[in-house]
Amino acid sequence: MVKVAIAGIGGVGGYFGGKLAQYYQNSEEVAVYFIARGENEKVIRQQGISVETPSENFTAQPRLVTSDPLQIGEVDLLICCTKSYDLEQSITQLKPCISHNTVILPLLNGIDSYDRIKAVYPENEVWDGCVYIVSRLTAPGHITVSGDINSLFFGSEEGTIAKLEQVLQLFKAAGINATLSQNIQQTIWEKYLFISTIATLTSYLNASMGAILEKKESIDLLHSLLHEIMQIAKAKGIIVQPDTIQKITTRMAKLPYETTSSMHSDYLSGKTTEVDSLTGYVVKLGEQLQIPTPTYTQLYTALKAREAR
């Protein structure tokens, strides 16, 4: 029996965890567990998780949903979909699920998840991963996906090949659009170029992606952010394609007009945000690599001041 636990049943964990729970609901070979809290845990236990997408709606029941990792015990694969600011705290609390054989796969917005998890569990196999999806927890136990992008990429330079292939098949069988990336660092940075600039700009301007693309001033700001983060990516050995800026603006234009970032949504609802991982980390890398990031620094300072208020 392969035991899979998903920690953090929000937009990302709820969609991909929901797909896994739906397919393996009655399986004798794979058991899917959810780690959730509060009203979310209560509703999923009573009614299952309901997922609404433009192409399908479904409800799924995991083997168990609980806020207590002890009830699940050690698992083979732990998929972390918590917020980046919660990572160390949540990964430490998940210790009852983690044996030396447990593979940990973070699907977070930042690019430093691997290092942060390795610092807590140096003996474990930690992979890297990222997703492209516009998905929100719109009510307890209810996930709403907008747009038709729902891709999952994962990989590891040091991971066990047999385990990587096994998980790929496990994802694909469940109908997940998963890719085992041969250069996961490149893949993660390509996502980070997009999510960091978009999260920073939508939050700073308090505007949707459609609204940003309507004004020359906001497009100029977007280009400034992209130029700065691309210089950092190149210094880190990442291959940045010449048409990266065009690709990102095209991707923005394909999304519904009102689409925004989860960071912007968190600002609007007064929640803790991922500004340190998505904006501040670029400033930090710039300082380390001695690469100027004036636009990122200006917007980060403004966003931190807003968060403090």
BELLIN-V692180 format. One record per pair of residues at least 24 apart in sequence whose ideal C-beta (glycine too) atoms are under 8 Angstrom apart, sorted by the first residue. I is the first residue (numbers start at 1). J is the second residue. If there is no record, write none. Layout:
i	j
I	J
I	J
This chain:
i	j
1	28
1	29
1	30
1	31
2	29
2	30
2	31
2	76
2	77
2	166
2	170
3	31
3	33
3	72
3	73
3	74
3	75
3	76
3	77
4	30
4	31
4	32
4	33
4	75
4	76
4	77
4	78
4	79
4	170
5	32
5	33
5	34
5	35
5	69
5	72
5	75
5	77
5	78
5	79
5	94
5	97
6	32
6	33
6	34
6	35
6	62
6	79
6	81
7	35
7	78
7	79
7	80
7	81
7	82
7	90
7	94
8	35
8	36
8	80
8	81
8	82
8	83
8	86
8	90
9	34
9	35
9	36
9	40
9	44
9	49
9	65
9	81
9	137
10	81
10	83
10	136
10	137
11	133
11	135
11	136
11	137
11	143
11	145
11	262
12	81
12	107
12	131
12	133
12	135
13	79
13	81
13	107
14	49
14	51
14	135
14	137
14	143
15	51
15	53
15	133
15	135
15	143
15	145
15	150
16	79
16	81
16	107
16	131
16	152
16	176
17	49
17	62
17	79
17	81
18	49
18	51
18	58
18	60
18	143
19	51
19	60
19	174
19	175
19	176
20	170
20	171
20	174
20	176
21	48
21	49
21	60
21	61
21	62
21	63
22	58
22	59
22	60
22	174
23	173
23	174
23	175
24	174
25	60
25	61
30	170
31	63
32	62
32	63
33	62
33	63
33	64
33	65
33	66
33	72
33	75
34	62
34	64
34	65
34	66
35	65
35	66
35	67
35	69
35	72
35	94
35	97
36	65
36	66
36	67
37	67
38	67
38	140
39	140
40	137
40	140
40	141
41	65
41	66
41	67
42	140
43	139
43	140
43	141
43	142
44	140
44	141
47	141
48	141
49	141
49	142
49	143
50	141
50	142
50	143
51	143
51	145
52	142
52	143
52	144
52	145
53	145
53	150
54	145
54	146
54	147
54	148
55	148
69	93
69	94
69	95
69	96
69	97
70	96
72	96
72	97
73	97
74	98
74	99
74	101
74	102
75	102
76	101
76	102
76	103
77	102
77	103
77	105
77	167
78	102
78	103
78	104
78	105
79	105
79	106
79	107
80	104
80	105
80	106
80	107
80	108
80	113
80	117
81	107
81	108
82	108
83	108
83	272
83	274
84	108
84	109
84	110
84	113
84	274
84	276
84	277
84	278
85	272
85	273
85	274
85	276
85	277
87	113
87	116
87	117
88	116
88	120
91	116
91	117
91	120
91	121
92	120
98	124
100	124
103	127
103	159
103	163
103	167
105	129
105	154
105	167
107	131
107	152
107	154
108	277
109	192
109	195
109	199
109	262
109	263
109	274
109	277
109	278
110	192
110	274
110	277
110	278
110	281
111	188
111	189
111	192
111	281
112	277
112	281
125	156
125	158
125	159
125	160
125	163
126	156
127	154
127	155
127	156
127	159
127	164
127	184
128	154
128	155
128	156
128	184
128	185
128	188
129	153
129	154
129	155
129	184
129	188
130	154
130	187
130	188
130	191
130	192
132	191
134	255
134	259
136	262
136	265
146	255
146	256
146	259
147	254
147	255
147	256
147	259
150	176
150	177
151	177
151	178
151	179
152	176
152	177
152	178
152	179
153	178
153	179
153	181
153	184
153	187
153	188
153	191
154	178
154	179
154	180
154	181
154	184
155	180
155	181
155	182
155	183
155	184
155	187
156	184
157	184
157	185
185	238
186	238
186	239
189	233
189	236
189	238
192	229
192	233
193	226
193	229
193	230
193	233
193	240
193	244
193	248
194	248
194	251
195	261
195	278
196	225
196	229
196	278
196	279
196	281
196	282
197	222
197	225
197	226
197	229
197	248
198	248
198	252
198	261
199	261
199	262
199	263
199	264
199	274
199	278
199	279
200	225
200	263
200	275
200	278
200	279
200	296
200	299
200	300
200	303
201	225
201	299
202	260
202	261
202	263
202	264
203	261
203	263
203	264
203	267
203	273
203	275
203	303
204	299
204	302
204	303
206	264
206	267
206	268
207	260
208	257
208	258
208	259
208	260
209	252
209	255
209	257
209	259
209	260
210	255
210	256
210	257
210	258
210	259
211	257
212	252
213	249
213	252
213	253
219	249
221	295
222	248
222	249
224	295
225	295
225	296
225	299
228	282
228	286
228	291
228	292
228	293
228	294
228	295
228	296
229	282
229	293
229	296
231	291
232	282
232	285
232	286
232	289
232	291
232	293
235	289
235	291
236	285
236	289
267	303
267	306
267	307
273	303
273	307
275	300
275	303
275	304
275	307
279	303
280	304
